[in-house]
């Protein structure tokens, strides 16, 4: 998956003198049904989170409070996104490496996920991720076909 599929999502805002409201609907504001919500908070200064990619999982990152950066990498290109508004999310599709850093004091990072937690869905080794991403991106040579060998014959 290339970084072309990653994008910022402006979420609905209901402005009110008593305080603003933002909502997120799975399948509407994000292109997936929300199966899990988790959040990162009390992250010590200088700490980094993430450092992995998902084989199938899609996510939306939102800075609920404060700010942080999300560094995305598709195996060829790296791009940094700074999140600091609770009504803007960052969509991250499957097969994109993510690192989260530069947390401000008191920041809260909420993540909406398309699947429940599954350790088997993770690429935790960057070099193995790059090999998998490049293999997935390589077009099949023209005229190539899959040949099945029947060993029982």
C-alpha positions as CSV (number, residue, x, y, z in Angstrom):
1,X,0.0,0.0,0.0
2,X,1.5,3.4,-0.9
3,X,1.4,6.6,1.1
4,X,-1.1,7.9,-1.6
5,X,-3.8,6.1,0.4
6,X,-3.0,7.9,3.6
7,X,-4.9,11.1,4.2
8,X,-6.2,13.6,6.7
9,X,-9.9,13.3,7.4
10,X,-11.8,16.4,8.6
11,X,-14.4,15.2,11.0
12,X,-17.8,16.9,11.6
13,X,-17.8,19.7,14.2
14,X,-20.9,21.0,16.0
15,X,-19.9,24.4,17.4
16,X,-21.7,25.5,20.5
17,X,-20.9,28.2,23.0
18,X,-21.2,25.5,25.7
19,X,-18.4,23.5,24.0
20,X,-17.9,21.8,20.7
21,X,-18.8,18.3,19.7
22,X,-17.2,16.0,17.1
23,X,-18.5,12.6,16.1
24,X,-17.1,9.7,14.0
25,X,-19.3,7.1,12.3
26,X,-17.8,3.9,11.0
27,X,-18.4,3.4,7.3
28,X,-19.2,7.1,6.9
29,X,-16.3,9.3,8.2
30,X,-13.9,6.4,8.1
31,X,-14.1,3.8,5.3
32,X,-14.3,0.8,7.8
33,X,-16.5,-0.5,10.6
34,X,-14.9,0.4,13.9
35,X,-14.0,-2.8,15.8
36,X,-11.7,-1.4,18.4
37,X,-10.9,1.9,20.0
38,X,-7.8,2.5,22.1
39,X,-5.8,5.6,23.2
40,X,-2.3,6.5,24.3
41,X,-1.8,9.0,27.1
42,X,0.8,9.9,29.8
43,X,3.5,9.2,27.2
44,X,6.8,10.3,28.7
45,X,8.7,13.1,27.0
46,X,10.9,11.8,24.2
47,X,9.2,8.5,24.0
48,X,8.1,6.9,20.8
49,X,5.2,4.5,20.1
50,X,4.2,2.4,17.2
51,X,7.2,1.0,15.2
52,X,5.1,-1.6,13.3
53,X,2.8,-2.1,10.3
54,X,-0.4,-4.1,10.0
55,X,-1.0,-6.8,7.4
56,X,-4.8,-6.1,7.2
57,X,-5.8,-3.5,9.9
58,X,-6.9,0.0,8.9
59,X,-6.7,2.9,11.5
60,X,-7.7,6.5,12.1
61,X,-5.5,8.5,14.5
62,X,-6.9,11.5,16.3
63,X,-5.2,13.9,18.6
64,X,-7.9,14.2,21.3
65,X,-5.7,16.6,23.3
66,X,-2.3,18.1,22.7
67,X,-0.3,17.1,19.7
68,X,2.0,14.4,18.3
69,X,3.5,13.4,15.0
70,X,2.8,10.2,13.0
71,X,5.6,9.1,10.7
72,X,4.3,6.8,7.9
73,X,6.5,4.7,5.6
74,X,5.3,2.5,2.7
75,X,8.7,0.8,2.3
76,X,9.9,3.5,-0.2
77,X,8.8,6.9,1.1
78,X,8.5,8.3,4.6
79,X,6.2,11.2,5.5
80,X,5.5,13.0,8.8
81,X,2.0,14.2,9.8
82,X,1.5,16.5,12.7
83,X,-1.8,16.1,14.5
84,X,-3.0,18.7,16.9
85,X,-6.8,19.2,16.2
86,X,-9.4,16.9,17.8
87,X,-11.6,17.2,14.6
88,X,-8.9,16.0,12.2
89,X,-7.9,12.4,11.9
90,X,-5.2,10.6,9.9
91,X,-6.3,7.5,8.0
92,X,-3.7,4.8,7.7
93,X,-4.4,1.8,5.6
94,X,-2.9,-1.7,5.8
95,X,0.8,-2.3,5.1
96,X,2.0,1.1,6.1
97,X,4.7,1.3,8.8
98,X,3.9,3.8,11.5
99,X,5.9,5.5,14.3
100,X,4.4,8.1,16.7
101,X,6.6,10.6,18.4
102,X,6.9,14.3,19.5
103,X,4.1,14.0,22.1
104,X,3.3,17.2,23.8
105,X,2.7,17.2,27.5
106,X,-0.8,16.0,28.3
107,X,-1.5,14.7,24.8
108,X,-4.0,11.9,24.1
109,X,-3.8,9.9,20.9
110,X,-7.1,8.0,20.1
111,X,-7.0,5.3,17.5
112,X,-10.0,3.7,15.8
113,X,-9.2,0.3,14.3
114,X,-11.0,-1.9,11.8
115,X,-10.2,-5.2,13.6
116,X,-9.8,-6.4,17.2
117,X,-6.3,-6.9,18.4
118,X,-4.5,-9.8,16.7
119,X,-0.8,-10.2,17.1
120,X,-0.6,-12.2,13.9
121,X,-1.6,-9.1,12.0
122,X,1.6,-7.2,13.0
123,X,4.9,-6.7,11.1
124,X,7.3,-5.7,13.9
125,X,10.5,-6.1,12.0
126,X,11.1,-3.2,9.6
127,X,13.3,-5.1,7.1
128,X,10.7,-7.9,6.9
129,X,8.0,-5.3,6.4
130,X,9.9,-3.7,3.6
131,X,10.4,-7.0,1.8
132,X,6.7,-7.8,2.2
133,X,5.6,-4.4,1.0
134,X,7.9,-4.5,-2.0
135,X,6.8,-8.0,-2.9
136,X,3.2,-6.9,-2.7
137,X,3.9,-3.9,-4.9
138,X,5.8,-5.8,-7.6
139,X,3.6,-6.3,-10.7
140,X,3.5,-9.8,-12.1
141,X,5.5,-10.1,-15.3
142,X,3.4,-10.0,-18.5
143,X,2.3,-13.4,-19.6
144,X,3.2,-15.0,-16.2
145,X,0.8,-17.6,-14.9
146,X,0.6,-19.7,-11.8
147,X,1.6,-23.3,-12.4
148,X,0.4,-26.0,-10.0
149,X,2.4,-29.1,-9.7
150,X,0.5,-32.2,-8.8
151,X,3.0,-34.4,-6.9
152,X,0.5,-37.3,-6.8
153,X,0.8,-37.9,-10.5
